[in-house]
Amino acid sequence: MTKTHNAGLGFARFLGVAASALLLGIVAAALAFVIALRPAPGIGEGSLFTVDKGESAQVVGQKLEEKGLIRSAFAFRLLAKFGGQGSSLKAGTYRILHDMGANRILDELISGKQALVKVTIPEGYTLGQVAGLFDRLGLARKADFIAAATSPKILAEFGIPSSSAEGYLFPDTYFFPVAFSTENALGTLVQTFRERLASSIPEAASLSPQELQERIILASVVEREYRSPDEAPLMASVFYNRLKIKMALQSCATVVYVITERMGKPHPDVVYDRDLKLDDPYNTYEHRGLPPGPISNPGMTSLKAAFYPATTKYLYFRLVDEASGKHHFSTTIEEHINARSLFVKKVGL
């Protein structure tokens, strides 16, 4: 066998080995790439992740890897580059779930479907309580929410003739993006109030802002007084009857508002005689007429009661059954004076 022939066989063997090594390398790289795209371990129930405006796939991939949300920033960048999606990532905050690999995460960041936070506002919550709820959910600092809700500029934009948005923050369940601005969230609550009012109480459209404000104030008082929905129109009739004869509203709910919202004290279980003498414009035992503003954010039951009160001659009511929340309604003080203490409604009841 000639030297030339032996050299040819050796070169062929070399090419074969090289080709095999190259093929194995390609297979290994492909396998590593596939593994790198699998869900990262240890994410748990999920995590919030924010893409800032203008961030590249390289920067986003690095952030995802540092947070342990993907296995490889390099693989993420290649995935985005080969798919022509490197510049398609949308700014926002997203919820990355435990079973989401790099492919799904990339699709999520391209879709712009941001993480939403569920916010349920109970009927009768005050502005302070709503602001506290937003704070606890990480949507807005309590102080910032209250500042927005009492901003003369924002109130003017919303057409609210008051010193705050109290009463106009409709109790409902909402879903807000994490990065939603406080003003936009506030606007959503107010807009929902106006939409629900228009659909359920069309007569409200004919009222002036001040006339509507007065109905909302009365509804907010009814909201914090009634326990059984069927009694809400009866309570509204009591308050309207008192207003007609210039009698003080004498609502213990307004006294609770003074204690909790104006004085910053814990919610009382019982209102005592000494509380009825608190010197505050919202105390309707000391000051006749409606309080200066709403004392809560009423739901539709109370709003309808304020617009469609029962026709009665009742001037008084008192709780007679703590368990059922039933009240006794009367036209004379003699029937009423049997009450030894005034029970107050807890929020959400």
C-alpha positions as CSV (number, residue, x, y, z in Angstrom):
1,M,0.0,0.0,0.0
2,T,1.5,3.3,-1.0
3,K,2.1,6.2,1.4
4,T,-0.3,8.3,-0.6
5,H,-3.1,5.8,-0.1
6,N,-2.4,5.5,3.6
7,A,-2.5,9.3,3.9
8,G,-5.8,9.4,2.1
9,L,-7.3,6.8,4.5
10,G,-6.0,8.8,7.5
11,F,-7.5,12.0,6.3
12,A,-10.8,10.3,5.6
13,R,-10.8,8.9,9.2
14,F,-10.0,12.4,10.5
15,L,-12.9,13.9,8.5
16,G,-15.2,11.2,9.9
17,V,-14.2,11.8,13.4
18,A,-14.4,15.6,13.0
19,A,-17.9,15.3,11.4
20,S,-19.0,13.0,14.3
21,A,-17.6,15.4,16.9
22,L,-19.2,18.4,15.1
23,L,-22.6,16.5,15.0
24,L,-22.3,15.6,18.7
25,G,-21.4,19.2,19.5
26,I,-24.5,20.4,17.5
27,V,-26.7,17.9,19.2
28,A,-25.3,18.8,22.7
29,A,-25.7,22.5,22.0
30,A,-29.2,22.0,20.8
31,L,-30.0,19.9,23.8
32,A,-28.5,22.5,26.1
33,F,-30.5,25.2,24.3
34,V,-33.7,23.2,24.8
35,I,-33.0,22.6,28.4
36,A,-32.2,26.3,28.9
37,L,-35.7,27.2,27.6
38,R,-37.4,25.0,30.2
39,P,-39.1,26.6,33.3
40,A,-36.6,27.7,35.9
41,P,-36.7,25.8,39.2
42,G,-37.8,27.5,42.4
43,I,-40.2,30.2,41.0
44,G,-42.9,28.9,43.3
45,E,-46.4,30.3,42.8
46,G,-45.1,33.0,40.5
47,S,-43.4,36.3,40.6
48,L,-44.0,39.8,39.3
49,F,-41.5,41.1,36.7
50,T,-41.2,44.6,35.2
51,V,-40.0,45.5,31.8
52,D,-39.0,49.1,31.6
53,K,-39.6,51.2,28.6
54,G,-36.9,50.8,25.9
55,E,-35.2,47.8,27.5
56,S,-33.6,45.3,25.0
57,A,-34.0,41.5,25.0
58,Q,-30.4,41.3,26.3
59,V,-31.1,43.5,29.3
60,V,-34.5,41.8,30.0
61,G,-32.9,38.4,29.7
62,Q,-30.2,39.3,32.2
63,K,-32.8,40.6,34.6
64,L,-34.9,37.4,34.3
65,E,-31.9,35.2,34.9
66,E,-30.8,37.3,37.9
67,K,-34.3,36.9,39.4
68,G,-34.2,33.2,38.8
69,L,-37.1,33.3,36.4
70,I,-35.2,31.7,33.4
71,R,-32.3,29.4,33.2
72,S,-30.2,31.3,30.7
73,A,-30.1,35.0,29.6
74,F,-28.1,34.0,26.5
75,A,-30.7,31.4,25.4
76,F,-33.5,34.0,26.0
77,R,-31.6,36.5,23.8
78,L,-31.0,34.0,21.0
79,L,-34.7,33.0,21.2
80,A,-35.8,36.6,20.8
81,K,-33.2,37.3,18.1
82,F,-34.0,34.3,15.9
83,G,-37.7,35.0,16.2
84,G,-37.2,38.6,15.2
85,Q,-38.8,39.7,18.4
86,G,-35.9,41.3,20.2
87,S,-37.4,44.8,19.9
88,S,-41.1,43.7,20.5
89,L,-41.0,43.6,24.3
90,K,-43.6,45.8,25.8
91,A,-43.0,47.8,29.0
92,G,-45.1,46.8,31.9
93,T,-45.4,44.5,34.9
94,Y,-46.1,40.8,34.3
95,R,-46.8,37.8,36.4
96,I,-44.3,35.0,35.6
97,L,-45.8,31.6,36.7
98,H,-43.9,28.6,37.9
99,D,-44.6,26.5,34.7
100,M,-43.6,29.2,32.2
101,G,-40.4,28.5,30.2
102,A,-38.5,31.1,28.2
103,N,-40.8,30.7,25.2
104,R,-43.9,31.5,27.2
105,I,-42.3,34.3,29.1
106,L,-41.1,35.9,25.8
107,D,-44.7,35.5,24.4
108,E,-46.0,37.1,27.6
109,L,-43.7,40.1,27.4
110,I,-44.5,40.6,23.7
111,S,-48.3,40.3,24.3
112,G,-48.4,43.2,26.7
113,K,-50.8,41.4,28.9
114,Q,-49.8,42.8,32.2
115,A,-50.3,41.4,35.7
116,L,-53.6,42.4,37.2
117,V,-54.3,42.8,40.9
118,K,-57.8,42.1,42.1
119,V,-59.3,44.8,44.2
120,T,-62.6,44.3,46.0
121,I,-64.0,47.4,47.7
122,P,-66.8,46.5,50.2
123,E,-69.9,48.7,50.4
124,G,-69.5,51.4,53.1
125,Y,-65.8,51.7,52.9
126,T,-64.5,55.2,53.6
127,L,-61.9,57.0,51.5
128,G,-59.3,56.1,54.1
129,Q,-60.2,52.4,54.0
130,V,-60.1,52.3,50.2
131,A,-56.7,54.0,50.3
132,G,-55.5,51.5,52.8
133,L,-56.7,48.7,50.6
134,F,-54.7,50.0,47.7
135,D,-51.7,50.4,49.9
136,R,-51.9,46.8,51.2
137,L,-52.2,45.4,47.7
138,G,-49.1,47.4,46.5
139,L,-51.0,49.5,44.0
140,A,-50.6,52.9,45.6
141,R,-49.3,54.4,48.8
142,K,-52.2,55.3,51.1
143,A,-51.0,59.0,51.4
144,D,-50.7,59.3,47.6
145,F,-54.2,57.9,47.1
146,I,-55.7,60.2,49.6
147,A,-53.8,63.1,48.1
148,A,-55.2,62.4,44.7
149,A,-58.7,61.9,46.0
150,T,-58.6,65.3,47.7
151,S,-56.8,67.2,44.9
152,P,-58.9,70.2,43.8
153,K,-57.6,69.8,40.3
154,I,-58.5,66.1,40.1
155,L,-61.9,66.7,41.7
156,A,-62.7,69.4,39.2
157,E,-61.8,67.1,36.4
158,F,-64.1,64.5,37.8
159,G,-66.9,67.0,38.4
160,I,-67.1,66.4,42.1
161,P,-68.3,69.4,44.1
162,S,-66.6,68.4,47.3
163,S,-63.3,68.5,49.1
164,S,-62.8,64.8,48.4
165,A,-63.9,61.9,46.3
166,E,-65.6,60.2,49.3
167,G,-68.9,58.8,48.2
168,Y,-67.9,58.5,44.5
169,L,-65.6,55.5,44.8
170,F,-68.0,52.8,43.7
171,P,-67.9,49.5,45.8
172,D,-67.1,46.7,43.4
173,T,-64.4,44.3,42.3
174,Y,-61.8,45.7,40.0
175,F,-58.6,44.4,38.3
176,F,-55.8,46.9,38.0
177,P,-52.3,46.6,36.4
178,V,-49.6,46.8,39.0
179,A,-48.1,49.9,37.3
180,F,-51.5,51.7,36.9
181,S,-51.3,55.3,38.1
182,T,-53.1,56.4,41.2
183,E,-55.1,59.0,39.3
184,N,-56.2,56.5,36.7
185,A,-57.3,54.0,39.4
186,L,-59.2,56.8,41.1
187,G,-60.8,57.7,37.8
188,T,-61.9,54.2,37.2
189,L,-63.7,54.1,40.5
190,V,-65.4,57.4,39.8
191,Q,-66.3,56.4,36.3
192,T,-67.8,53.1,37.5
193,F,-69.9,55.1,40.0
194,R,-71.3,57.3,37.2
195,E,-71.9,54.4,34.9
196,R,-73.8,52.4,37.5
197,L,-75.8,55.4,38.6
198,A,-76.8,56.2,35.0
199,S,-77.9,52.6,34.3
200,S,-79.7,52.0,37.6
201,I,-81.0,55.5,38.5
202,P,-81.5,57.5,35.3
203,E,-83.2,60.3,37.2
204,A,-79.8,61.2,38.6
205,A,-78.8,62.7,35.2
206,S,-81.2,65.6,35.7
207,L,-79.7,66.7,39.0
208,S,-77.1,69.4,39.4
209,P,-73.8,68.4,40.8
210,Q,-74.8,69.9,44.2
211,E,-78.1,68.1,44.2
212,L,-76.5,64.8,43.4
213,Q,-73.9,65.4,46.1
214,E,-76.8,65.8,48.7
215,R,-78.3,62.5,47.6
216,I,-74.9,60.8,47.8
217,I,-74.4,62.2,51.3
218,L,-77.7,60.8,52.5
219,A,-77.0,57.5,50.8
220,S,-73.7,57.3,52.6
221,V,-75.4,57.7,55.9
222,V,-78.0,55.0,55.0
223,E,-75.2,52.7,53.9
224,R,-73.6,52.9,57.3
225,E,-76.9,52.4,59.2
226,Y,-78.8,49.7,57.4
227,R,-78.2,46.0,57.9
228,S,-81.2,44.4,56.2
229,P,-81.5,45.7,52.5
230,D,-85.3,45.9,52.7
231,E,-85.0,48.5,55.5
232,A,-82.7,50.9,53.6
233,P,-85.7,52.8,52.0
234,L,-87.3,53.0,55.5
235,M,-84.2,54.5,57.0
236,A,-83.9,57.0,54.1
237,S,-87.5,58.0,54.8
238,V,-86.7,58.7,58.4
239,F,-83.8,61.0,57.5
240,Y,-85.8,62.8,54.9
241,N,-88.7,63.3,57.4
242,R,-86.2,64.7,59.9
243,L,-84.7,67.1,57.3
244,K,-88.2,68.3,56.4
245,I,-89.0,69.4,59.9
246,K,-85.4,70.7,60.5
247,M,-84.8,68.0,63.1
248,A,-81.2,66.8,63.5
249,L,-80.4,63.6,61.6
250,Q,-79.0,62.1,64.8
251,S,-77.2,59.3,62.9
252,C,-74.7,57.4,65.1
253,A,-72.9,56.5,61.8
254,T,-71.8,60.1,61.5
255,V,-70.5,60.0,65.0
256,V,-68.5,56.8,64.1
257,Y,-67.1,58.7,61.1
258,V,-65.9,61.4,63.4
259,I,-64.3,58.9,65.7
260,T,-62.6,56.8,63.1
261,E,-61.9,59.1,60.1
262,R,-61.7,62.5,61.7
263,M,-60.1,61.5,65.0
264,G,-58.2,58.5,63.8
265,K,-59.4,56.2,66.6
266,P,-60.4,52.5,66.3
267,H,-64.0,51.6,65.2
268,P,-66.2,51.5,68.4
269,D,-68.6,48.7,69.1
270,V,-71.0,51.0,70.8
271,V,-71.7,54.7,70.6
272,Y,-72.2,56.2,74.1
273,D,-73.8,59.5,75.2
274,R,-70.5,61.2,75.5
275,D,-69.7,60.4,71.9
276,L,-72.9,62.2,70.7
277,K,-71.5,65.4,72.1
278,L,-68.3,65.4,70.1
279,D,-67.8,68.9,68.5
280,D,-67.4,68.2,64.8
281,P,-69.4,69.4,61.8
282,Y,-69.9,65.7,60.8
283,N,-71.6,65.0,64.1
284,T,-75.3,65.1,63.2
285,Y,-76.4,65.0,66.8
286,E,-74.7,68.4,67.3
287,H,-75.3,69.9,63.9
288,R,-78.6,70.0,62.0
289,G,-78.9,69.1,58.3
290,L,-76.7,66.9,56.2
291,P,-73.0,66.5,57.1
292,P,-70.6,68.5,55.0
293,G,-69.8,65.4,52.8
294,P,-70.4,61.7,52.4
295,I,-69.3,59.5,55.3
296,S,-68.7,56.4,53.2
297,N,-68.9,55.1,49.6
298,P,-72.4,53.7,49.3
299,G,-73.5,50.8,47.2
300,M,-76.5,50.6,45.0
301,T,-78.9,49.6,47.7
302,S,-78.3,52.8,49.6
303,L,-78.2,54.9,46.5
304,K,-81.5,53.6,45.4
305,A,-82.9,54.2,48.9
306,A,-81.8,57.8,48.8
307,F,-83.5,58.3,45.4
308,Y,-86.5,56.2,46.1
309,P,-87.2,56.4,49.9
310,A,-90.3,54.7,51.4
311,T,-93.2,57.0,52.1
312,T,-93.7,57.0,55.9
313,K,-94.1,59.3,58.9
314,Y,-91.3,57.6,60.8
315,L,-88.9,59.8,62.7
316,Y,-87.0,57.1,64.6
317,F,-85.6,53.7,64.4
318,R,-83.6,51.4,66.7
319,L,-82.0,48.0,66.4
320,V,-84.1,45.3,68.0
321,D,-82.4,42.1,66.8
322,E,-78.6,42.1,66.7
323,A,-78.5,38.8,64.9
324,S,-80.8,39.6,62.0
325,G,-80.1,43.4,62.0
326,K,-83.8,44.2,62.2
327,H,-84.9,47.6,63.4
328,H,-88.0,49.0,65.0
329,F,-89.4,52.1,63.3
330,S,-91.6,54.6,65.1
331,T,-93.1,58.0,64.8
332,T,-92.9,59.1,68.5
333,I,-90.0,59.5,70.9
334,E,-91.9,57.5,73.5
335,E,-91.5,54.3,71.4
336,H,-87.9,55.1,70.8
337,I,-86.6,55.9,74.3
338,N,-86.5,52.2,75.3
339,A,-83.1,51.9,73.6
340,R,-80.4,51.9,76.2
341,S,-77.4,51.9,73.8
342,L,-76.8,52.5,70.1
343,F,-75.2,49.6,68.2
344,V,-73.2,50.6,65.1
345,K,-72.8,48.7,61.9
346,K,-69.4,47.2,61.0
347,V,-68.1,47.8,57.5
348,G,-69.2,45.0,55.1
349,L,-72.3,44.0,57.0
